[in-house]
Structures are given as C-alpha cells and as structure tokens.
C-alpha cells in the first residue's frame, strides 16, 4: 500500500513515551504513536533491517538462527499486544461518552440527537468488539508461549473483518464535519469532545491521558493503514515451514487488497494540521512542478492547503541536515484566479527545448540504466557489491532524469493573484492541469476571506511542509525500489468505443495520455463526434509504451464558436467534460486478448477495450505467407509485379496525405482508426479498384497509419537487414566528413526499389515538416515515428535476446536501438541534398513521375 504523509502529532503522551522506551529494544517499529505512523521513513526502514539481521533466512538457517528468529517472533507479538492494548483504550475513551449522550438524547434537553450520535460514533462499538476479541484471543497464547504456538488464525479472522473499517472510513469525513458543527452549536459537547480520557497502559492503571475527539476518531484510520506493516513484521520472523506462515500470508493478501481500495480515500485525511483553535489548515495535494521564472525553468514543490496555494523550493541539504523548504510565494485561495487580469501582461513565451535535446537526454538515461544493470550483474557474478560504482551511476541518472523532468513540460498552467501578480507553471499533462484546477476551484467554494500570514506563520507553515508532503521524490526511476515494476514496454492498443451520461448535446472528443520517463504525455486523440449526447467513436489507437504504468483518458467538448475563444491562459479552450484513468497491470495485460473496461468520470462513462503487446512481440516483422498482395511482401516483388519504381500503395497514401493532411496537427504521430487502416490494407491487398474512393472518405490519419503499417510489415526493413548494422555504426562516427561519406555510400548501396522508394518518402516527409508551424511535426518528430519503421531489422538479425530473462536491460537496449534508428533517419532528413549517381538519378526522376 502506498501510504505516505504523516498524520498529525497531537498531544504528547508521557506514559506512552515511557512505555515505548521500555519496549524499544524489542519492537522499534511497531508503535502506536501517531507521529511515526504509516510511512516507513528511512529511520524505520533502518530499524527493520537491524531486526532482520537476527531474522530468519529460511534457506540456510542453522538451529540457533531459527531459535533466534522464533524468539524474535515472540517479541514482535508482544509488541503487537501492547499496541492493541493502547488502541483498545482509545476506542474505550470514544465509547465512554456515548452511553450518557444516548441517554440524554431521549430527554427534553439532549446534547446531541440520536442521529448525530449515530453519525459521529459510527461503527466504533463494532471496531471495539472485533479488536477486543482479537486481543483476548492473542493474550493467553503469548503468555503460554512456545515456538510452535499458532496465532495465524486470529490474524486471518481480523483481516476478514476489515470490511467494518471500510464503513468507518467512508463515514469519517461526515463524522468529523458533524462533530465540528455540534461543537460549535453546543458548548457542553465542545467541552466533552476536548477532554476524552483514555487510560494508560497496565503498569499505571489509574492514570489517564486527555485526548480530543478528533484525535481519537483518527485512530481507526491510522490503525487500518498499518495493518499490513504488522503482518509484514510477523511474517518476516515466521519460518516458511511454520503452520502459521500460509495463514499470515492470506491475512496479508486480504489486508493489502483492502488497503489499496481505500488508499485513495484516506490520503487527504492524514494531513491535518492545526493552525488556530477551531480552524484547520489541511494539506490537500502537493507535487513537483516546473515554474517559469523570467524565462528560466525552476523545479518547485507546490502545496495546496485548504485556504492557500504555496510554492516552495527544496533547499540544498547540507551535511545530514533534514529536508527544508524555502517559500517562494503563496496566494490565499480567495485571491487566486485562473483568468488573466485585464490589462495584465501577455502570456510569456514558453522557451521550448528542442526534441533532439530531450531525446539525447533519454538516450543518456537509457545508457546509464544499462550500465547500472551491468554493474549489478557483475556484482552478482563476482560476489562483489560494486556499490561505489553503482552509487556514482545512480547519481548521474538522477541528474539526467531531473533535467529531463525540468525540460520536457510545455503546457502553461497559470495562476493569478487578484492583487496583480501572475505565475506560470509548465505541465506535461492536461489531466494534471485539470486536476489542479478542479481541486483549487472546489476548495475556493469553502473560502471566504482573504488574509496574509506573518513571517513567523509563513515560516511555520513552510517547515510543516516537510512533515506533510505526500510526494517525497521527484517521480524518477531512481527513486523506485528495485522490486517495483519498471512499467510496460511495448504497444498498447486501445479502442475508444463510446460514452454515455452527457447532459446535453455537444461536439465531443477524447484524448489518451500515458506516462513515460516519469511524466505523462498526450498520445492519441479521437475525431470530434458532433451534436450528440452519446458519441460512438469506435476508434482504435496503437500507443507506444516506454515504462508506462497508467493510461489516462480525457473527454473534451470542442468549442467552435469563435466568440467563446477568450483564452484562459492563452491555450485552447476546449472544455474538459471528464477524465479518468486505469492502472496498466502487467499481470492483467499479459494474456494478449482484448479486455473491455468502463471508466467512470463525474457522471460520464467511457467504454474502452485494451490489449497489450510486449516489445519482443510487437517488433517482429512477419513475412506474409501469401505472395499475392502488398503487405508483408518483399518490395522488389511488388514493384516488379506492378512494373513501378515505387509501390502503388506508397504513392497513393503520400498523394492523399499531401492533398489534405499537410496541416493536420500530429499527422503520422496521431494514430488513425485501426478498423479503417485494416479496411485499407485489405483493399490494397486485393487490388480493389475503389481504393482511391475509399481513401477520399476516410480520416487522413488512417491513411497515414496505413502507410506506416506497410513499411512496418515489410518482411525486411527498407534499409535491409544486411546494411542495418552498418547504418547504426555510421551514425555513431564522430567526424562529420567521415560520417557523411559513409552514410551516403551506404544509402546508395541499397537495392534500387528500396532506394527509390526511400527518396520518394524522404521528399514527402520534408514537405510535411515545412508546415511544422501548423502541423507541429518537426523533422525530428517524423524521424521518431518513421525511424524504427524503416530500419528495425527482422527478427533473425535483431540483437535482442528472444526470451529476455532481464526485462530491464532488455527494455533499455531496445530504447537505445530505437533511438539510433531515429538518428539515422533524422540524418538523411536534415541533409540538404542527396547526390545520386547518374544511372540512379535517371530512374529516380522517372520514378517520381510514376
């Protein structure tokens, strides 16, 4: 479960602290104090590791080790008992006022109504019963301890009752709101709720500690989020052969599933922070963002609190000091707007980083990852932890990834302070931009007054950010644990079927985003479905995944009305109607078949189907079994049969794209509808006479997609298997003169049909790039799309292992190979002219007239 963020540290409890000190040696990490709760800070990780040194290595453990491990198991269980006891005393303290309140509710002067009592104390009695039964079962077993003692059944039962927590958590927000309203309305209840007495642990029976209702109601939320930690600890010290092991594993599985389902809902609640009595400033959301400051990109950490938006910068850490933030600026939510202040300054120019540079960074990242992997393998083979080298490489990786994260976003997200100042962030995903806007607007409804913070208050708030932050790391692979999924590499086919739930007729389209290299990018866009409440797009897209874990979908209303174009933040004003996302689980997607799914987003439901093909499979060139048709058939056979220099399919598609696709945004990058592409493929294969009529009626992206598919399905690449390794070597030469001579000689040694077809395509792609200002397709973008298609060798020549044992090295060597293919094509696209010998020039001149 991915818990981060620490709940509030409320009253300091001296007894509890003393008790902890006593327990410290045996259970440094099972601890009921809210301040060290669920996220395993580095400190607690460390202490867990010191424990595990005495733990059990089930494979080669000697008797004393086993003894020690089982001894440890007893200590862990004693710790669990102590923490259960404290938890029960907190639940008792909540139940204590419940009886008199209920009794008073039936009198003429009730403190609270029965309904209010039911809401505030919802499910607390049931939770008490469950844990009391668990404690009463566990206590005698730990008292009569033997190494064979079993406790797994108790944990299994406890896990099976977690459903009660679901009800508690769902009601938590309402309970807190109701309690707050009742405190404001009733002084007697306010008094009660500030002074709830919980008895301290058994050594000092008669002592009690004061707690507020808020603190105590938070305890169950806190307890449930740590249920898996407790089980992990116990499992760690339970030998695999012990009868408890399978039961505890089952309990852990149930708890993890339960937690991942409520994780989403709990996170915002654990970041409460008390400002003044009765007023709560809570952290709602935080993340890293790139701010544009006088034309320079700066990495910031932004925090959205219940009443203000704060932009901070992480200070450089000096020698072991803990993290610290520096506040750059803040805007009270009442003063924040997304509209430009009237005569305000124009939107600043966003300095874009050329794709070539971003690609160079990606190449470096892939290379460093490769090196790290190699070092790890070397270390394993020689039984040597080559940690110094790996640390150095990881540092390099971190620098490159931070740089990529800083340089890649290009979509403006502007916030304005009504008192004049405007700030611009750069974001790479419309989904995230929309999410921030929604969260801010939602919260603004609850804010009514402006304010300013004193410098001390601001300092305190900024200091609290360290404790409160939920996003601890820049989203880089370097911060992933080794066993975390590296994401999926390959192709995801997505069919966007239809959507329902729109209130009124409008023009609707969807876009798809996936994450790669740690940030989200827009990958595909459906056509606009006009004047409808139930669009049926039925469009299929093929999206390349580079270490992706999430697919996002956004649904927009297209605004054609020119008067509406009062641009907010100087960007397109198509309105987002809904957005949603699905996790791309490698296990679920492995079975190669289409999987249907429905994404619900505020009242709108979008139906999708997804299918994943991993890199190993997606990049195979499959020669056609039949030698008729054009797809999957050698280019020499096709041109000979057609008596042409350039295959008919290439000429037809190029002509159609030049006729009406040159100003299409993202031409060749945006996927066409797969069913249209398949229909065209079939028509070309049977030499259907109506193919040009079919083409004129289809979306131009489908025609571009058909052309790409033709080259992708050639049984051997246009640049041939034989010459491919030489092209890859040639592009790596550092002397420009040698490089040019080598690359041109290689190009001219291609077989004639390949060369002529390539030059025909090259001219076309250059013409597409001339309209870059409109279609947004630079030479580099086109090289990225066509490079692998034209150069990727067929299976037998690929340097990639057929059954990769190490997916990580495999994915990175792929990225490197793909990037080198992009570089080769880009090289030819950027050459002013390609000198060709006379004999070939004749045929080339002739071919373009064909």
Secondary structure by P-SEA (a helix, b strand, c coil): cccccccccccccaaaaaaaaaaccccccccccccccccccaaaaaaaaaaaaaccccccccaaaaaaaaaaaaaaaaaaaaaaaaaaaaaaaaacaaaaaaaacccccccccaaaaaaaacaaaaaaaaaaaaaaaaaaaaaacccccccaaaaaaaaaaaaaaaaaaaaaaaaaaaaaaaaaacaaaaaaaabbbbbcccccccbbbbbcaaaaaaaaaaaaaaaaaaaaaaaaaccccccaaaaaaaaaaaaaaaaaaaccccccccccccccccccccccbbbbbbbbcccbbbbbbbbbcccbbbbbbbccccccccbbbbbcccccccccccccccccccccccccccaaaaaaaaaaaaaaaaaaaaaaaaaaaacccaaaaaaaaaaaaaaaaaaaaaccccbbbbbbcccbbbbbbbbccaaaaaaaaaaaaaaaaaccccccccaaaaaaaaaacccccccccccccccccccccccccbbbbbbbcccccccccccbbbbbbbbcccccccccccccccccccccccbbbbbbbccccbbbbbbbbbbccccccccccccccccccccccccccccccccccbbbbbbbcccbbbbbbbbbbcccccccccccccccccccccaaaaaaaacccccaaaaaaaaaaaaccccccccccccccaaaaaaaaaaaaacccaaaaaaaaccaaaaaaaaaaaaaacccccccccaaaaaaaaaacccaaaaaaaaaaaaaaccaaaaaaaaaaaaaaaaaacccccccccaaaaaaacccccccccccccccccccccaaaaaaaaaaaaaaaaaaaaaaaaccbbbbcaaaaaaaaaaaac
